[in-house]
């Protein structure tokens, strides 16, 4: 017997009824983002690899280890997108979007790809809801974006009490560069206490040492210099204003001076939102983002301030307490047709009901009434319409309310009205 095909490790199927929970999350995201005047952007899954080298950063874990990169048939190096911001910025530049409108708000939903160790809440094909806003430099939009995310999570049933909103500031590039040297000097004097990951990052990107999960390195980082202490007055004022706006919007946040995020393009305000409830375990960050005011110009565009975020859909689903069945609407009507003549009668009827927006299934198999009603229960049908020889002879069909365990006889031309009445 041939070996059964398997899915690629870390790339999972999403089947009913679980997909209904996904659809609920996506629908709520579209509603909230639309209310905040964001419009949908759709970008390709494949991009030329240099885009990610220049934006995400060559010394990041994503670029060094996690990207799915290969040469296409033209010999060009392409990569499956590991995150959404780089593609959005590329699209922004390709359309010279700044000439079309002073402020651009985009959002996107879709799969991202990183070849990392697959674990609960972290997959190799994962899905994100992301958004980017271009053209607004002030602190109010930083707070607005974070508050929008908290509102979205609340719509998904994740309460504010179950969230931790952590914020920090990376300052201007020159401030970050100076801090990088300060940090490098600090860890260089303690190199024997660093794990292998941190030793590799010491020269290329010492800020990433602050992300180490090694307990010894975390203890070492606790005494490291703090970036906020070396920020200039302009950066300090901006960050203070962000926190004031968040308070005005009713969002409680905590200052995390060790928060750095994993990508090189961030400047100024950065944030992460963690879920304290649900089934996430240690991987409890559900959303994160920040400013990247220099990214557009670094890719050849004008000086355009910008900010974005990504929400991990798989992680949000784990943080939600409601089960998938809660979101699956089930079936409205199951037509139990007994015999070929009954099926021939019921098929046009089912077609008419479906076109009227009534979710209907008709049994095409040659099975008895008991088996058909059992399948109706499995499909979580609210109503069953029984059509057999007796019903065809009398012109009266049997409509059974499976929830109330009641039934009545109706004419075929009454069926739509009776269904809508039963569902009210």
VOGU-3710 file (C-alpha; in Angstrom, 3 decimals, decimal comma):
1> xxxxxxxxxx> 0,000/0,000/0,000  1,375/3,401/-0,965  2,358/5,735/1,839  -0,281/8,355/2,507  0,675/11,945/1,607  1,453/14,249/4,513  1,433/17,999/4,897  4,755/19,822/5,107  5,864/20,115/8,726  4,656/23,354/10,261
11> xxxxxxxxxx> 2,163/24,001/7,445  -1,265/22,909/8,574  -4,666/22,301/7,034  -7,573/24,332/8,397  -10,786/22,333/8,274  -14,415/22,942/9,268  -15,566/23,755/11,863  -12,233/25,384/12,848  -12,281/27,527/9,707  -15,438/29,252/10,986
21> xxxxxxxxxx> -13,415/30,644/13,897  -10,818/31,926/11,419  -13,535/33,596/9,369  -14,893/35,273/12,496  -11,460/36,708/13,330  -10,917/37,908/9,766  -14,378/39,489/9,575  -13,927/41,346/12,859  -10,491/42,544/11,743  -11,930/43,920/8,506
31> xxxxxxxxxx> -14,713/45,692/10,415  -12,359/47,363/12,908  -9,736/48,309/10,325  -12,388/49,705/8,013  -13,761/51,822/10,878  -10,262/53,297/11,313  -10,151/54,126/7,556  -7,658/51,414/6,541  -8,093/49,903/3,060  -7,076/46,414/2,004
41> xxxxxxxxxx> -3,775/45,768/0,218  -2,922/42,437/-1,436  0,722/41,691/-2,214  2,429/38,616/-3,742  3,687/35,791/-1,573  7,002/35,806/-3,498  9,337/38,802/-3,496  12,885/39,270/-4,730  15,170/38,350/-1,842  17,098/41,671/-1,664
51> xxxxxxxxxx> 13,915/43,381/-0,500  14,062/41,470/2,792  17,838/41,776/3,099  17,519/45,568/2,936  14,451/45,943/5,138  14,331/43,146/7,703  18,129/43,143/8,092  20,866/40,704/7,057  21,907/40,094/10,679  18,432/39,183/11,880
61> xxxxxxxxxx> 17,350/35,662/12,755  14,644/35,876/10,078  17,066/36,497/7,214  19,923/34,321/8,440  17,942/31,174/9,227  14,237/31,376/8,611  13,487/32,541/5,063  12,341/30,176/2,335  14,693/31,360/-0,402  15,407/29,811/-3,800
71> xxxxxxxxxx> 16,354/30,748/-7,365  13,534/30,924/-9,852  13,905/29,707/-13,440  15,312/33,069/-14,489  18,123/32,655/-11,961  16,823/35,429/-9,671  16,754/34,836/-5,928  13,211/34,990/-4,562  11,834/34,475/-1,060  8,446/33,665/0,375
81> xxxxxxxxxx> 7,458/36,661/2,459  8,440/36,235/6,137  6,506/39,356/7,170  4,228/41,943/5,579  5,766/45,384/6,063  8,526/45,015/3,468  6,029/44,098/0,743  3,738/46,965/1,726  6,592/49,465/1,537  7,674/48,051/-1,815
91> xxxxxxxxxx> 4,113/48,512/-3,117  4,018/52,033/-1,667  7,220/52,912/-3,525  6,186/51,216/-6,773  3,049/53,401/-7,004  4,717/56,603/-5,746  1,829/56,592/-3,312  2,919/59,830/-1,627  1,986/61,674/-4,836  -1,525/60,202/-4,730
101> xxxxxxxxxx> -2,452/61,044/-1,137  -0,752/62,636/1,881  -1,738/59,812/4,239  -2,050/56,148/3,272  -3,630/53,516/5,509  -3,390/49,900/4,310  -4,161/46,546/5,879  -3,652/42,969/4,726  -4,458/39,397/5,743  -2,595/36,325/4,593
111> xxxxxxxxxx> 0,087/33,699/5,043  3,717/34,374/5,942  6,563/31,849/5,895  9,503/31,260/8,221  11,526/28,067/8,518  11,749/27,917/12,287  11,116/25,209/14,840  7,427/24,396/14,624  5,650/24,581/17,976  2,294/25,513/19,456
121> xxxxxxxxxx> 1,281/28,945/18,193  4,357/29,205/15,948  4,211/27,545/12,535  6,279/27,663/9,367  3,281/28,841/7,412  1,543/31,234/9,740  -1,061/33,892/9,104  -1,077/37,557/9,966  -3,374/40,513/10,037  -1,206/43,551/9,431
131> xxxxxxxxxx> -1,597/47,268/8,848  0,640/50,132/7,803  0,084/53,892/7,951  2,297/56,225/5,917  2,667/60,000/6,232  1,918/60,682/9,912  4,867/61,474/12,216  3,080/62,477/15,413  2,660/60,449/18,605  -1,151/60,443/18,373
141> xxxxxxxxxx> -1,143/57,918/15,518  1,148/55,614/17,556  -1,428/55,532/20,343  -4,302/55,282/17,874  -2,834/52,148/16,303  -2,214/50,439/19,642  -5,714/51,332/20,857  -7,156/49,965/17,605  -5,463/46,622/18,254  -6,784/46,469/21,811
151> xxxxxxxxxx> -10,272/47,208/20,445  -9,916/44,415/17,872  -8,850/41,909/20,507  -11,808/42,967/22,664  -14,126/42,270/19,716  -12,624/38,780/19,578  -13,503/38,193/23,227  -10,023/38,834/24,686  -10,605/41,286/27,507  -8,258/44,129/28,410
161> xxxxxxxxxx> -7,622/42,489/31,800  -6,189/39,488/29,945  -3,775/41,616/27,912  -0,434/43,219/28,608  0,486/46,125/26,349  4,235/46,685/26,524  5,797/49,785/24,954  9,291/51,147/24,455  11,142/53,595/22,234  14,170/52,891/20,051
171> xxxxxxxxxx> 14,676/56,584/19,386  16,272/58,016/16,260  18,771/55,937/14,230  21,775/57,837/15,608  20,535/57,305/19,179  19,988/53,632/18,498  23,442/53,361/16,941  25,068/54,988/19,978  23,139/52,645/22,278  24,246/49,667/20,197
181> xxxxxxxxxx> 27,884/50,574/20,896  27,142/51,047/24,597  25,473/47,652/24,693  28,302/46,018/22,775  30,816/47,356/25,262  28,728/46,098/28,188  28,353/42,540/26,862  31,940/42,364/25,555  33,131/42,503/29,141  30,903/39,524/29,969
191> xxxxxxxxxx> 31,278/37,436/26,837  31,965/34,229/28,798  28,455/34,454/30,263  26,737/34,670/26,873  25,100/31,753/25,062  26,113/30,909/21,499  23,192/32,867/20,035  24,205/36,014/21,913  27,885/35,652/21,021  26,982/35,645/17,327
201> xxxxxxxxxx> 24,888/38,765/17,812  27,501/40,687/19,779  29,171/42,254/16,754  26,358/42,240/14,207  23,367/43,287/16,317  23,831/43,398/20,102  20,272/44,622/20,671  19,101/41,112/19,764  20,894/39,796/22,857  18,090/41,385/24,854
211> xxxxxxxxxx> 15,754/38,897/23,114  17,658/35,845/24,365  15,545/33,216/26,117  18,548/31,870/28,039  17,923/32,570/31,774  21,587/33,456/32,397  21,619/35,954/29,545  18,295/37,391/30,677  19,763/37,960/34,132  22,778/39,604/32,520
221> xxxxxxxxxx> 20,527/41,811/30,374  18,653/42,989/33,448  21,715/45,027/34,447  22,519/46,253/30,928  22,274/49,949/30,035  18,778/51,129/29,086  18,109/52,822/25,768  15,635/55,284/27,279  18,466/56,724/29,355  20,361/57,854/26,241
231> xxxxxxxxxx> 17,450/59,175/24,168  17,470/62,815/23,119  14,832/65,310/24,198  12,790/65,029/20,980  12,513/61,252/21,283  11,670/61,497/24,967  8,879/63,988/24,321  7,428/61,879/21,513  7,361/58,750/23,645  5,898/60,577/26,646
241> xxxxxxxxxx> 3,134/61,929/24,410  2,380/58,410/23,120  1,818/57,197/26,663  -0,354/60,219/27,454  -2,520/59,559/24,389  -2,832/55,892/25,344  -4,067/56,892/28,797  -6,602/59,237/27,195  -7,810/56,347/25,019  -8,233/54,121/28,054
251> xxxxxxxxxx> -5,348/51,782/27,222  -3,180/50,669/30,123  0,414/49,977/29,109  3,638/48,967/30,798  7,067/50,317/29,970  9,431/47,528/28,935  12,910/49,064/28,492  14,258/45,700/27,217  11,749/45,478/24,375  13,590/45,755/21,046
261> xxxxxxxxxx> 11,570/43,714/18,477  13,374/41,428/16,040  13,583/43,461/12,831  16,113/46,152/11,940  13,799/48,735/10,398  12,128/49,904/13,615  12,685/53,420/14,987  10,905/55,320/17,742  7,839/53,737/19,334  7,650/49,930/19,430
271> xxxxxxxxxx> 5,124/47,730/21,198  4,000/44,184/21,877  0,648/42,886/23,100  0,653/39,687/25,127  -2,324/37,536/26,083  -2,336/36,286/29,644  -5,342/34,007/29,038  -5,848/31,137/26,607  -3,622/28,250/25,605  -0,470/30,022/24,428
281> xxxxxxxxxx> 2,088/29,078/27,032  5,384/30,956/26,796  4,675/32,090/23,212  2,015/34,565/24,344  2,749/37,586/22,157  -0,239/37,993/19,848  0,627/41,320/18,195  3,527/43,692/17,804  4,813/46,552/15,745  6,217/50,025/15,770
291> xxxxxxxxxx> 7,507/52,973/13,797  9,864/52,706/10,815  10,281/56,332/9,796  13,455/55,751/7,752  12,470/52,636/5,817  10,809/54,323/2,826  13,780/56,630/2,234  16,290/53,788/2,724  14,696/52,033/-0,265  14,955/55,095/-2,498
301> xxxxxxxxxx> 11,789/56,990/-1,659  11,313/60,340/0,072  11,378/60,881/3,824  8,000/59,409/4,801  7,184/58,588/8,422  5,405/55,257/8,823  4,181/52,754/11,365  2,801/49,219/11,251  1,881/46,094/13,158  1,312/42,374/12,706
311> xxxxxxxxxx> -1,202/40,157/14,529  -0,569/36,419/14,581  -3,913/34,805/13,750  -2,914/31,375/15,094  -1,894/32,920/18,405  -5,067/34,975/18,657  -7,134/31,837/18,080  -5,351/30,107/20,963  -6,004/33,127/23,185  -9,744/33,058/22,461
321> xxxxxxxxxx> -11,767/31,031/24,952  -14,685/30,230/22,628  -14,544/26,933/20,735  -14,703/26,642/16,958  -18,237/25,206/17,121  -19,384/28,507/18,632  -18,704/30,232/15,313  -19,910/27,512/12,958  -23,472/28,444/11,935  -24,384/24,857/11,104
331> xxxxxxxxxx> -26,992/24,006/8,521  -30,353/25,737/8,195  -32,188/22,990/6,332  -31,510/19,344/5,581  -33,762/17,796/2,932  -34,292/14,099/3,579  -35,358/12,758/0,186  -36,564/9,150/0,150  -36,247/7,621/-3,302  -35,343/8,775/-6,778
341> xxxxxxxxxx> -38,672/10,472/-7,448  -38,434/12,411/-4,166  -34,891/13,573/-4,972  -36,002/14,722/-8,428  -38,752/16,755/-6,764  -36,516/18,133/-4,009  -33,551/19,191/-6,156  -35,225/22,276/-7,767  -36,684/23,147/-4,363  -33,237/23,016/-2,735
351> xxxxxxxxxx> -31,805/25,115/-5,577  -34,442/27,811/-5,066  -33,837/27,915/-1,310  -30,071/28,133/-1,751  -30,427/31,053/-4,157  -32,599/32,727/-1,509  -29,669/32,517/0,917  -30,887/29,560/2,970  -28,073/27,121/3,743  -29,454/23,835/2,501
361> xxxxxxxxxx> -28,181/20,289/2,069  -30,044/17,565/0,170  -29,316/13,879/0,583  -28,295/12,353/-2,755  -27,455/8,900/-1,408  -29,859/5,980/-1,338  -30,159/5,669/2,453  -33,075/5,409/4,865  -34,748/8,184/6,840  -33,016/7,290/10,129
371> xxxxxxxxxx> -29,558/7,572/8,548  -30,492/10,840/6,888  -31,730/12,425/10,109  -28,582/11,241/11,864  -26,545/13,071/9,218  -28,731/16,158/9,688  -27,786/16,118/13,391  -24,094/15,716/12,507  -24,354/18,767/10,242  -26,016/20,667/13,111
381> xxxxxxxxxx> -29,094/21,344/10,976  -31,851/23,365/12,600  -34,625/22,026/10,340  -35,263/18,902/8,306  -37,658/18,655/5,374  -38,882/15,106/4,746  -39,915/14,234/1,191  -41,107/10,705/0,414  -43,812/8,902/-1,534  -46,557/9,897/0,917
391> xxxxxxxxxx> -45,535/13,546/0,818  -45,456/13,565/-2,979  -48,887/11,936/-3,113  -50,552/14,357/-0,685  -48,602/17,485/-1,676  -47,822/18,052/1,999  -44,173/17,986/3,068  -43,035/17,359/6,644  -40,945/20,148/8,195  -39,281/19,001/11,416
401> xxxxxxxxxx> -37,744/21,449/13,884  -34,781/19,434/15,171  -34,104/21,790/18,059  -37,665/21,895/19,386  -38,476/18,331/18,311  -41,675/19,519/16,639  -42,956/18,967/13,126  -45,722/20,183/10,850  -47,081/19,566/7,373  -46,635/22,334/4,797
411> xxxxxxxxxx> -47,112/22,875/1,069  -44,039/23,277/-1,113  -44,820/26,926/-1,864  -44,857/27,693/1,880  -41,444/26,296/2,671  -39,335/29,474/2,411  -41,693/31,526/4,596  -41,922/28,730/7,172  -38,134/28,382/7,347  -37,624/32,107/7,903
421> xxxx> -40,382/32,100/10,528  -38,732/29,173/12,356  -35,319/30,865/12,285  -36,553/34,207/13,709
//
